Amino acid sequence: MAGDRPGALVDSPAVSAVPVEPFDELQAYADEVAGCTRCRLAQGRTQVVFGAGNPHADLMFVGEAPGFHEDKQGLPFVGQAGKLLEKLLAGIGLQRGDVYIANVLKCRPPGNRDPQPDEIEACESHLFRQIELIEPTVVATLGNFATKLLSGRPLGITRVHGQEQETTIGSRSVLLYPLYHPAAALYTPAMLKVLEADFARLPQLLGRPAEPVAPPEPELTLVQTRPAEQLGLF
Ligand code: SF4
């Protein structure tokens, strides 16, 4: 009798055999996080900045927290640091849409102050879940906060930039690759060379041939609102 077969339900037009895609799960999770009130930053934000990019990316970047423009637009890295990130990506033959970009904190700290430990603790599971759903091969941390959180070690970015390490995030094994925060290169142009050199190794870490693309020339306005040290970028 056909109805006794275990596969009969799959044959039924009323039941979908299509698995839930990670992208759908990622979007559903973004919708859920949009209403998060786990920490005090919920009070001052315009909106949650969940993350953006290719939900199937091999390469994911994790920055610190949304700033003024990110908070307004709801997207990560849309200011001067974002433009530099795009130039660095172009230098290795990638575009913004090829990667996924997120932050440790999803809401803007007032006045762009440093994230507080209790805020990071409240928000970290959102990032871990994102990484589980996107399943990147390489997670490039931008600056101190992301590096310390995802490496689980207190070593600052000056010590560990450009040194990849295998690590487990949630249930996923990834290659962690610490980099200076692009904003650091805005405040300290000499640091751009270091960032470019570290970026140049990304294709190799992703198992791709190095792109024969010349490093981009910086065409950036020097933004001197406050010293980089105060941003915790080093
Ligand atoms: S920063 Fe993170 S934990 Fe705090 S309210 Fe925003 S999404 Fe929630």
Residues whose N, C-alpha, C, O or C-beta is under 5 A from the ligand:
A	BS01	SF4	V33 C36 T37 R38 C39 L41 A42 L105 K106 C107 E119 A122 C123
